[in-house]
């Protein structure tokens, strides 16, 4: 079973047993701030507030003085120029996804702002206050529907992200590659050229890191289908979604996972997948020991900062073309949620900080992300290769089906796009060791998924 889903279900169970323990009592309602995100005017709203708030997140690297980019202390110092009486304390955790769920289960006031972990949309109101009505929030921020439920928005993304391929430009030049690949076949051909003409590892899997393996799931939605409804509306109702598309075999989920399988089976990855190391891979990408890695755009900045050759690190769309067009799904990075259990004053202070992060901090561009403020059309330099790529966002689930994808994910035990990298690790293992074929693996996934779809119909 998907561990995060189990924990979330456990939290929900606790809530049903004791509504008071889950912040649903009248005292919690009395804590709710009256102000909404659209009503906040930075520099004016809350200027008389004096309080301390806690921001809990997983960016442990940004808590270090040695972080090569702008760290948390620097952001908070900038915020305090506008709001000197709101103290922001940052807490980070290297095992954030699980630790955040544990914090939610405790259901107390030990945090004010949290990066929202894997929680069912129907549970948002048990832990977080709404920023405002989603219809109004869409005028304020991009991706307002991503963390919304029943017409209210409970989370605002720190930045928008796409999922593509991090690559070393210099290695591509050495291999004689002048045009970026747009199909799986072209990508595999390029990896073979890299192996033949350079000393670099063509594709580094990052097998040891389950979260890095799970990144492959991010390509199967709009990127591989060109359909903004696919992930939240189509996939939860689709049986056998992992079989090869007979009409267009180089699209949909099969093409994504087969790209990884083929690269490993053809010896185009590291010699021993069990020895990969995430931290050192950043430097290896920077200095040209690695040619490509399948990761979100967030990774580009870290790899550019990992050595003296930052200009050699680039980003390209995932090599899939649908009806002659390339697509890339834009989704939110972690979204900031505000604790339902804290005082109304701290809720207002927290909302002010979130709005400042979104509109004034520069965080998104600094971290290679897409700014979330609705009117901000700027894009980070790393998207230079996305000029002819259509960025699409996943449409929300239909009314009444907000938790359907999560339920099918849980019942199938596949955890698609929900952090389950073990199934992707298995693809690497089978391909490297001459075990199951990709068709056999996908057939097993289809059996599990289809059964879960039937169970939830």
N, C-alpha and C positions, 0 to 999 in steps of 0.2 A: 504493500500500500504506500501511497505517497505520504511521507512523514509530515510535511507541512500541512497537508489537507487534514490528517488525523488530528494534529494539534489544534488547527482551526476549529474542527468539529468538536474537540474537547472544550474549547473556549465557549462555543455556543451552548454546549451542554451545561456548563457551569452557569451560564446566563439564565437558562431555563429553570435551573434549580433555585437560584437566588437572584431575582431581578434587582434587588437592592445592591448586591455585590457587584453587579455589572453596570452600575451607574444609571439605572433606570428609575431610581426613586425620585420623589419630589424634591429632595435636597439637590440632586444633580440638575434637575430642571431649573432650580433656582440659581445655579452657577452659570447658566448659559448666558453668554454675552448677547446684547441686543444688536450689535453692529454686524454688518455683513462686509465681505471683501470689496464689493463695488463701492461701498460708502466710504471707504478709507481714503483719506488724502494724506499722503506721506508728508511728514514735516508739520502737519497740523493736527491730525487725529492722534490722540493719545500723548500729546506733548506734556501733559501733566502726570503721566503714569511713572511711578517709581517702583520697580519690581525686578525680580530675577527669574528668568525662564531657562529651561534646560532643553537643548536640542540633541536628540539621540539619533545617531546615524552610523552607517557602516564605513565611512571614509576615514579609516585609521591612518592612512598615509597623509591626509590633510591635517591631521592633528600634530604632525611632526614639524619641528623647526627646519629640518633638512628637506622638506618637500620642495621639489624644484619649481613648482608653480605657486600660486597664491594659496596660503594655508588658512585654516579657520580663524586663527588669531587676527590675521590681516583683514579678513572680511568683517569680523566683529568690530574691529577698530574703526572701520569705515562706517559701519552701522551706527556706532556710538557718536560719530560726528553729528548725526542727525537726531539721535535719541540717546543722549548721554546718561539718562537715568534708567534705561532698560538694560540690565546686565544679562548677557547671553552666555550660559555655560554649555560647552560642547562635551557630550559623552559619545565615545565611539566603541565599536565592538567588532572584532575580526570575524566572529561567527554571528553576524548581525541577523540574518534571516530567522534563525532559530531563537536567538536572544530576544528579538523584538516580539515574537509570538509569546514568549514567556512573560515579558513585561505586560502584554495585553491581558494575559490570563490572571496576572496579579491584580490588574484593574485598580490601580491606585494613582496617586498624583506624583509619582517619582520621575515623570517626564512631562514636558509641555508640548513639544513638537517631536514627531516621530516620522521616519520614512516608513510608509505603510507597507507591511509585509504581506504575505499571501493570505488574505482574508476574504471570505465570500462577501460580495457586494451587499447582500441582505444583512450582514453583520456590522456594516460601517457605523450605523447609528448607535451601536452598543459601546463604541469606543471613542468616536470622533464627533466633533461638532461640524455642522455644515458651514461652508463658506458663503453659501447663498443658493438661490435657485439656479439650476443648470442652464436654463434659458438665458438668464442674465449673465452667468459666469462665462458663457461662450463668447460674450462680447468683451470679456476681460482677458481670458487666457485660452491658449490652444489646448486641445485634449481635455476639455472640461467634462466630457462624458466618460472619460476613462475610469475615474473613481467616483462615479455618481450612482445614485439609487433613488428610485421613486421621486425623480425630479429635483434632487438636491446633490450638490457636489461636495464631496468630503475630502478630496485630496487634490493638490496642485503639484504637477511634476516639476522637478528641479530644472529639467531641460528635456528637449526632444532628442531622440536617438534613432538612427537607422542601423541596420545590420548589413555589413558588407564584408569585404576582404581587406585586411591590413596587408600592405605589400612594400617591398623594398625596391624603389625605383631603379637604383643602380644595378641591382641584380637582374632586373628585367632587361635593362639596356645591355648588360654583358651577355645575356642569353639571346640577344637579337630580337626581342619582343618589342614591336613598335606600336601595336594596337592592343588595347586591353580586351580580354576575352568577354564574350557576351552569351556564351552557351557553355554547358558542362563539357562538351567535347573540345571546345577551344581552350578551356581552362586546363583540362588534363593534358592536352598537347603542349601547352605552355610549361606546365610542370615538368614534362619530359625534356623539353629544351633546357630548362634550368638545371636539371640533373646532369644532362649531357655536357653543358658548356660552362657550368660554374661549380663551385664547391659548396654552395648553399643547400640547405635542406629545403626542398621545394614547398612542402606544406608541413608545418609543425602542428601536431594535433592537440598538444596540451592535454594528453590523455589522463594524466594523474589528477587533474583538477576537474571534478565532476561538473562544477558550474560552467567551466569553459566548454566542456563537451555539450552541455545543455544549450549552448548558444546556437547550435545547428537548428534547433527547433524554430528559431525566430525567422527563418527564411521561408517557411512553408505556407505562410498566409498570403498577403498581398504581393510580396516579392515574387513568389512562384506561381501565382494565379492571376494577378492583376485585378483581383476582386476584393473590394473593401469590406464586403459582407462575409467573406469566407470564414474567418476565424471564429467570430462570435455567433453567427447565424447559420452558416452552412455546415461547418465541420461537426457541430454537436448533433446534427441530424443525419450525417453521411455515414453509410456503411462502406467498408473497404476503402477508406480514403488514402491508403498507402500503396495501393496497387498502381502499376504503371498506367499512365493515361494513354490509351490506345490512339487517340486522335492527335495528341501532342506529347510524345513521350519525354520530351526534355523540359516539362513543366510539372507543377504540383509536387507533393511531398516526396514521391519516389525519386524524382530527379535530384532533389537536394541530398537525400541520404545516400543515394547511389554515387554521387560525386565524391563523398568521403570514402565510401567503400572502395571505389575504383582506385583512388589515389593510394590508399593503404595497400591494396592487393597488388598494385603495379610497382610497389617499392618507392613511392614518391614522397614518403614521410620519413621521420626520424628512424634510425636503425632499431632502436629499442623503445617502444612506446611507454614502457613502464618506468623509464628514467626521465620523463619530461619534467621540467621545473618552470613554474610560471614566472617567478621573479627574474631569473636569469634569461628567460626568453625575451624579455623586453630589451636587454642589452644586445642579445644576439640578433634581434630584428634591426636594431639601430646600426650595428656594425656589419650587417650583410651576411651573417651566418644562417639566417632564416629568410626565405623569400616571401612566404605568405602565411597568414593565419586567419581563420574565420572567427571574427569577433565583432562586437558592436563598435560604433564610432568612438565611444568613450575611451577605448584602448589606444587610439592613435596618439593623443597628447602624451600619455604615459610613455609610449615607446619613443616618441620624438625627444622626450626629456631624459631618456635613459643612456645617453652617450653624446658624442660629439658630432654625430651624423644625422641630426634631426631632419634635415631637409631631404634625406633619402627615404624617409618613411612617408608613404602615401596611403590613400584609401580609395577603393574602387567598388562599384556595385557588385552584388553577387551575380555570377555569370549565368543568368537565366533570362530568356527572352520570350515574351508571350505575345503572339500575333504581331511580331515585328517591333515590339516595344519593351523596354526594360522598366521595371517598377522597383520601388523600395518602400517598405512599410516604415512609417514614422510612428514611434510609440514613445510614451513617457519613460524617462528614467524613474527611479524611485520617486514617489509622490509624498509631499509633506502633509501630514495630518495633525490636527490639534486635539489634545486630550479633552475628553468630555468631563473628566473628574476634577479639573483644576478650577481655580477661582475665575470669575468673570473678568477680573482685571488681567489675569495672566492669559486668558483666552484672547483678549483684545490685543495685548502686547505681542502674543505669538502670531496673531493674524497680521499685525503690522510688520513683524520681522519677515514673515513669508512673502508679503507683498513687496517688501524692500528687496528680498532675495530675487524675486521674479522680475522686478522692473528696474532696479537701480544697481544691483551688485556686480553685474557683468559675469556672474558665475557660469552661465550656460556657455557663452563664447570662450571663456577662459578654459573650460574643460572640454572644448571641442564639441559642444552640444548645440542644439537649435534653440534659440530663445523662446520662452513660453508666453510672454506677454503678447496679447492678440495683435497689437499693431506693429510689432517688431518683425521686420522682414529680413533682417540681417542673417547671414549664414557664415559659419566658420570656414576658414580657408581649406580645410580638409575635404570639403565637398566639391572641389574643382572638377572632379571627374563625373559629377552627377548632373551636369548641365542638361543632358538630354534624357534624364531619368525622371519618371513621374513619381513624386513622393505622395503616398496615400496613407490615410489613417484607417484603422479598423473601425467600422461602424459598431455601435454598441449592440448588445443583445436585444432581441425583441422584448417587449413588455411581458413580464411573467416568466422569462427565460434567463434572467440575469445570472443565475447560478448553474445553468444547465451545462455549460462547458466544464466548469469545475467539477460537477457531479460525474459527468462522463469520464473526465480525466482520472478522478479518484477511483471509480469503479473499474476502469480498464487497467489501472495501475501503471499507465504509461506516462502520466504527468507531462503532456505535451505543452511546451512553452511555459512550464511551471517549475523549472529547476531540476527535473529528473535527468541527470546526465548519465546515469548508469546504463540506460538502454543504448545511448550513443557509444559509450565505452564498449559495449558488447559488439557493436558494429565493427569497431577497430579490431577487437580481439578476433572475431570470426574472419575478417578479411586478412589479417596478418598471419593467422595460423591455418589458413585453408579450410576453415570450418564451413558453417552454413553460408549459402549464397545470399546475396541481398534480396532475391526474390523469396527465399525461405523466411528470412527475418521479417520482411514486410508482410508476408502472409500470416505470420504469428501475431504481429501487431494488429492486422486487420481483424483477426478472429477476436482478440480481446476488445478492440474498439467497438466492433459491431455488436458484440454481446452487451456492452455497456450502453450503447445507443438504444437497443431494444429494451433494456431494463428501465431506462429513463423516459421512454415514450409514454 
